[in-house]
Amino acid sequence: YLEEKLDGLTEKYDMIEGRRGIGLMQGLVCKGPVGDIINNAMEKGLILINAGVNIIRIVPPLIIEKEHVDEMVDILDKCLAEM
């Protein structure tokens, strides 16, 4: 479910080159630096980290429900739209 939602963001935003990862450990590969996106997400209550300059690393808790994935993706979507 998480991969499906992140793939949706990849299709929606040209700044995202792709998604990679296994299971809940996911990353969005972006065309440029992701520091501003991560900081914006933090201000909105979503903790993300980077993996290098251009990758947003997403590592949610091992026990997560669809509603939490939806909330996370909604916040990330808003942050990407603001860029």
Secondary structure, 3 states (H helix, E strand, C coil): CHHHHHHHHHHHCCCEEEEEEECCEEEEEECCCCHHHHHHHHHCCCCCEECCCCEEEECCCCCCCHHHHHHHHHHHHHHHHCC
